[in-house]
Amino acid sequence: MPQTRLVALLLIVGACYFDHPRPRGRRGAVELSQPGELCAGPRVRDCRSHGQASAELANLNNRLLHAAPTPGGSQGAAVVTMETPQGVIFDAKWRPLAARSRFSDPIAELASERLQRLLLEPTDYVVPPTEVGCLERERYRMLRHRVAERADRRCIVGTLSYWLPNVLTLDDARLRGFVPDPSKARDARPHGDAWLYEPRRFRRDARYRRNIAHLNLLAYLMEHGDAHDGQFVVSASSEHVFLVDNSVAFGMGRRRTMEGRQDFSRWVVPSIPRDTADRLRVFVESDLRSLRVIAEFEGEGSRLRLVPAGSAFGSPEARLRERGGRLQLGLRQSEVEAIRSRARDLFGRVRRGEVRVFDP
C-alpha cells in the first residue's frame, strides 16, 4: 500500500512538472528563452530578429503553457506563454477573432504589422511581430473566456502579438529622459497625451528623429484612431518606441479621447528619412493585394491549417471571409485604397517640399 501511494505521488509530481511549468513573474509566465528583446533601432546584437519572432508565433504546433489577463485593456485580450516544438518559450498578446467589434478588431493588429513590412526596414519596425494563431480548445479554458467560436473546430482562431520584454511605459521612459516630458512643454497637454514629437529633440537627436518619424508614418497611413500614451512602450535597452495596440485603425474612426492630443493619425512631424521617402515612392505604385488576404486557413476535419494566401473571395467589404471550408483574413478593398490614397498624398507633399527629407 505505501509503495502504491509513492508511485501515485511520483506520477502526480511528474505530470505537474512536464505539463505545468512553475509560474514565475507578475504575469505568471515561466522563464522565457533568451534573447527576448527585438532587434530594433541601433540594437542588432544579442536580440531576436523580427523574422525569428514571427516564425515562432506562426507555429501552429506551439504549446500553451500559461495565460493571464493583460495589465490593461479588454476585448478578450490575454498574455499567453507559449513553447515551440524546438523548446523556445515566449510571451504573446492573444486576441480571439470572436472578440471583433465595430469599435476594435484584432485583424487591424495583423494588418498594421503587415503594412510596416511593406514600408520599413526590420530594424525600423515600430509594431511588434503579429501572426494568426489557433489555440487548442481543450487548453483554451486557461484563458477563462467564453468560447464564441464554431463548435466543430478543435482550435480557436485569433491573433498573437509578440509581448515585448524589458520595456517601459511612457511615464517611466520620461523619467529616464528617453522621450519628451509633456509637463515641460510650453503649451498645456491633456492627460494621456503621448506627446512623442518634440521639435527641439527632433532636430538634435538622430536616433529619436528616425524612430518618431516612422511611428507617425505608420499611424498616419493606417489611420490609427486611439494612439494615446498607453499604446506606446519604450525598449529599456535600445530606447526604441513601439506602438503596441493597433486594433482601432483603417477607417474605424478616432476615439473621442484623442481630441486635443498630439494625434499621429494626422501628419505631425516635419520630415522623414530619405531612404524611407524612396520606399514610399515605390509603395505608392506597388500592388497592395497582399493586404486583402493576409492569412488563409483551410479546414482539415475539425482542425485548421494555414495555406498560401490565394485571391480574395466573398464580399470586398469584409475583413473575415469564409467559403468552402476556407477562412480568409484581410483588409477591405476600400481600406486598401484609403492607404494608397494617403500614401500618394504624403508622397506628393514630399515632392513639393512640404514634408522634408533627412539623411539617416
C-alpha positions in Angstrom: 0.0 0.0 0.0 2.7 2.6 0.8 4.5 1.6 -2.4 1.3 2.2 -4.4 0.9 5.7 -2.8 4.5 6.5 -3.6 4.0 5.6 -7.3 0.9 7.7 -7.4 2.6 10.6 -5.9 5.5 10.4 -8.4 3.0 10.3 -11.3 1.3 13.5 -10.0 4.6 15.3 -9.5 5.8 14.2 -12.9 2.6 15.5 -14.6 2.8 18.8 -12.9 6.5 19.2 -13.8 6.0 18.4 -17.5 2.6 19.9 -18.2 2.6 22.9 -15.9 6.0 24.6 -15.6 6.4 26.5 -12.3 4.9 30.0 -12.8 7.3 33.0 -12.2 6.8 36.7 -12.6 3.9 39.0 -12.1 2.1 37.6 -15.2 2.7 34.1 -14.0 4.9 33.3 -17.0 7.6 30.6 -16.9 11.2 31.6 -17.6 11.4 32.9 -21.1 14.0 32.0 -23.7 16.8 34.4 -24.3 17.5 36.7 -26.0 13.9 38.0 -25.8 14.4 41.6 -26.9 13.7 42.5 -30.5 16.4 43.8 -32.8 15.3 47.4 -33.2 17.0 50.8 -33.9 20.7 50.5 -33.4 20.4 47.2 -31.5 21.5 44.4 -33.8 23.3 42.0 -31.4 22.1 39.8 -28.6 18.5 40.3 -29.7 15.8 38.3 -31.5 15.1 39.3 -35.1 11.6 40.2 -36.2 11.5 37.3 -38.6 12.6 34.8 -36.0 9.9 36.0 -33.5 7.3 35.9 -36.3 8.1 32.4 -37.2 7.8 31.3 -33.6 4.4 33.0 -33.3 3.1 31.4 -36.5 3.9 27.8 -35.5 0.5 26.1 -35.1 2.2 23.3 -33.1 3.1 25.6 -30.2 2.1 24.6 -26.7 0.1 26.9 -24.5 1.8 26.9 -21.1 0.1 29.7 -19.2 -2.4 32.5 -19.6 -3.1 35.7 -17.6 -5.1 38.9 -18.2 -3.3 41.8 -19.9 -2.3 44.6 -17.5 -4.8 46.9 -19.2 -7.4 46.8 -22.0 -10.1 44.3 -22.7 -11.7 42.8 -25.8 -10.8 39.3 -24.8 -7.0 40.0 -24.7 -4.7 37.9 -22.6 -0.9 37.4 -22.2 -0.1 33.8 -23.1 3.1 31.9 -22.6 3.9 29.5 -25.4 6.5 26.9 -26.2 7.6 26.0 -29.7 8.4 22.3 -30.7 12.1 23.4 -30.5 11.7 24.5 -26.9 11.6 28.3 -27.4 9.4 29.9 -24.7 8.0 33.4 -25.2 5.0 35.6 -24.2 2.4 36.9 -26.7 -0.7 39.0 -26.5 -3.7 36.9 -27.7 -7.0 38.2 -29.1 -9.6 35.8 -30.4 -11.4 36.8 -33.6 -14.6 36.2 -31.7 -13.8 39.5 -29.8 -14.1 41.6 -33.0 -16.5 44.5 -32.9 -17.0 47.7 -34.9 -15.0 49.6 -32.3 -12.0 47.2 -32.1 -10.7 44.4 -34.3 -7.7 42.1 -33.9 -7.5 41.9 -37.8 -6.4 45.5 -37.7 -3.5 44.5 -35.4 -2.4 41.9 -38.0 -2.8 44.4 -40.9 -0.8 47.1 -39.2 2.2 44.8 -38.8 2.0 43.7 -42.4 1.8 47.3 -43.6 5.1 48.1 -41.9 6.8 45.3 -43.7 5.9 47.0 -47.0 7.4 50.3 -45.9 10.2 49.9 -43.3 13.5 48.0 -42.8 13.2 45.4 -40.0 15.3 47.3 -37.5 13.0 50.3 -38.0 9.8 48.4 -37.3 7.5 50.0 -34.7 4.8 47.3 -34.3 5.7 44.0 -32.6 5.6 40.8 -34.7 2.0 39.7 -35.2 0.6 36.4 -36.6 -2.6 34.4 -36.8 -2.8 31.6 -34.2 -5.2 28.8 -33.4 -5.3 27.8 -29.7 -6.4 24.2 -28.9 -9.9 24.2 -27.5 -9.1 21.9 -24.6 -6.3 24.3 -23.4 -8.4 27.4 -24.0 -10.0 27.1 -20.6 -6.8 28.6 -19.2 -7.9 31.9 -20.6 -11.2 31.7 -18.7 -13.1 33.2 -21.7 -16.4 32.0 -23.0 -15.7 30.4 -26.4 -17.8 32.0 -29.0 -16.4 30.1 -32.0 -17.8 27.2 -34.1 -18.2 24.1 -32.0 -16.9 21.8 -34.8 -13.4 23.3 -34.7 -10.8 21.9 -32.3 -9.0 25.3 -32.0 -9.9 28.9 -31.5 -8.6 31.4 -34.2 -7.1 34.7 -33.1 -4.1 36.9 -33.4 -0.8 36.6 -31.4 1.5 39.7 -31.0 4.9 39.3 -29.5 4.9 40.5 -25.9 7.9 42.8 -25.7 10.1 42.1 -22.6 12.1 44.7 -20.7 10.0 47.7 -21.9 9.0 50.9 -20.1 5.7 52.8 -20.1 6.0 56.4 -21.4 5.9 57.7 -17.9 8.9 55.6 -16.9 10.7 56.4 -20.1 10.2 60.1 -19.5 11.8 59.8 -16.1 14.9 58.3 -17.8 14.9 61.0 -20.5 14.2 58.6 -23.3 11.2 60.6 -24.6 9.9 64.2 -24.1 8.1 65.1 -21.0 4.7 67.0 -21.7 4.9 68.7 -18.3 7.8 70.7 -19.6 6.0 71.8 -22.8 5.2 75.4 -23.3 1.6 74.6 -24.1 -0.7 72.6 -21.8 -1.0 68.9 -22.6 -4.1 66.9 -21.7 -3.7 63.8 -19.5 -2.9 60.7 -21.6 -1.2 62.7 -24.4 1.7 60.6 -25.8 3.4 63.8 -27.0 6.2 61.9 -28.7 7.1 64.6 -31.2 9.0 67.5 -29.6 10.5 69.9 -32.2 13.9 70.6 -30.5 14.5 67.0 -29.7 13.6 66.0 -33.2 16.2 68.4 -34.7 19.1 67.4 -32.5 18.6 63.6 -31.8 19.1 61.5 -34.9 18.0 58.2 -33.4 14.9 59.7 -31.8 14.1 61.6 -35.1 14.1 58.4 -37.2 12.0 56.4 -34.8 9.3 59.1 -34.3 9.1 59.8 -38.0 8.4 56.1 -38.6 5.8 56.0 -35.8 4.0 58.9 -37.4 4.2 57.4 -40.9 2.7 54.1 -39.9 0.0 55.6 -37.7 -0.9 58.1 -40.4 -1.2 55.5 -43.2 -3.3 53.1 -41.0 -5.5 56.0 -39.6 -4.8 54.9 -36.1 -7.8 56.0 -34.0 -6.6 55.6 -30.5 -2.9 56.4 -30.2 -2.8 57.7 -26.6 0.1 57.3 -24.3 -0.9 53.8 -23.1 -0.5 52.4 -26.6 3.3 53.1 -26.7 6.2 51.4 -24.9 9.9 52.0 -25.0 12.7 49.4 -25.1 14.8 49.9 -22.0 18.0 48.9 -23.8 17.6 50.4 -27.3 15.3 53.4 -26.4 13.2 52.4 -29.4 9.5 53.3 -29.2 6.9 50.7 -30.2 3.1 51.1 -30.9 1.6 48.0 -29.3 -2.2 48.3 -29.7 -3.5 48.8 -33.3 -7.0 47.4 -33.0 -8.7 50.7 -33.8 -7.4 51.5 -37.3 -8.0 51.5 -41.0 -11.1 53.7 -41.1 -12.7 52.5 -37.9 -12.8 56.1 -36.6 -11.0 58.1 -34.0 -11.8 57.8 -30.3 -13.2 61.0 -28.8 -10.5 60.8 -26.2 -8.0 61.8 -28.9 -9.3 65.3 -29.1 -6.8 67.9 -28.1 -3.9 65.4 -28.0 -1.0 65.0 -30.4 -2.6 62.6 -32.9 -0.3 60.6 -35.1 -3.2 59.6 -37.3 -2.6 63.1 -38.7 0.7 64.2 -40.1 2.7 65.8 -37.3 6.5 65.6 -38.0 8.2 67.9 -40.4 10.4 65.4 -42.2 11.1 61.7 -42.9 14.3 59.7 -43.6 15.5 60.0 -47.2 15.6 56.2 -47.6 12.1 55.9 -46.3 10.9 58.5 -48.7 12.4 56.4 -51.5 10.4 53.3 -50.3 7.3 55.4 -50.0 7.6 56.3 -53.7 7.8 52.6 -54.6 5.0 51.8 -52.2 2.6 54.3 -53.8 2.8 52.4 -57.1 3.0 48.9 -55.6 0.4 46.1 -55.7 -1.3 46.1 -52.2 -3.3 43.0 -52.8 -1.3 41.3 -50.0 -3.2 43.4 -47.5 -6.5 42.0 -48.8 -5.6 38.4 -47.9 -3.1 38.5 -45.1 -3.8 34.9 -43.9 -5.8 32.0 -45.1 -6.8 28.8 -43.4 -8.2 25.5 -44.8 -10.3 23.1 -42.8 -8.9 19.7 -42.2 -11.6 17.8 -40.4 -12.1 19.6 -37.1 -8.7 21.3 -37.4 -7.5 24.3 -39.4 -4.2 24.6 -41.2 -2.5 27.7 -42.7 -2.3 27.6 -46.5 -0.7 30.0 -49.1 -2.9 33.0 -49.5 -5.0 33.0 -52.6 -7.2 35.6 -54.3 -9.7 37.3 -52.1 -13.2 35.8 -52.3 -16.6 36.9 -50.9 -17.6 40.5 -50.2 -14.9 43.1 -51.0 -16.0 44.9 -47.9 -15.5 42.1 -45.4 -12.3 41.6 -43.3 -13.2 38.0 -42.3 -14.4 35.7 -45.1 -15.4 32.1 -45.2 -16.2 29.8 -48.2 -16.0 26.1 -48.8 -14.0 25.3 -45.7 -11.6 28.2 -46.2 -11.1 31.2 -43.9 -9.5 34.4 -45.1 -8.4 37.4 -43.0 -7.5 40.8 -44.5 -8.5 44.4 -45.1 -11.5 45.6 -47.1 -10.9 46.8 -50.6 -11.9 50.3 -49.6 -9.4 50.3 -46.7 -6.6 49.2 -49.0 -7.5 52.1 -51.4 -7.6 54.5 -48.5 -4.0 53.5 -47.6 -2.9 54.1 -51.1 -4.6 57.5 -51.2 -3.0 58.7 -48.0 0.4 57.4 -49.2 0.0 59.3 -52.5 -1.0 62.4 -50.7 2.0 62.2 -48.4 4.5 61.5 -51.2 3.1 64.5 -53.1 3.9 66.7 -50.1 7.4 65.2 -50.0 7.9 66.1 -53.7 6.6 69.6 -53.2 8.9 70.1 -50.2 6.1 70.5 -47.7 7.5 67.4 -45.9 11.2 67.4 -46.0 13.7 64.5 -46.0 16.7 64.0 -43.9 19.7 61.6 -44.2 19.8 58.6 -41.9 
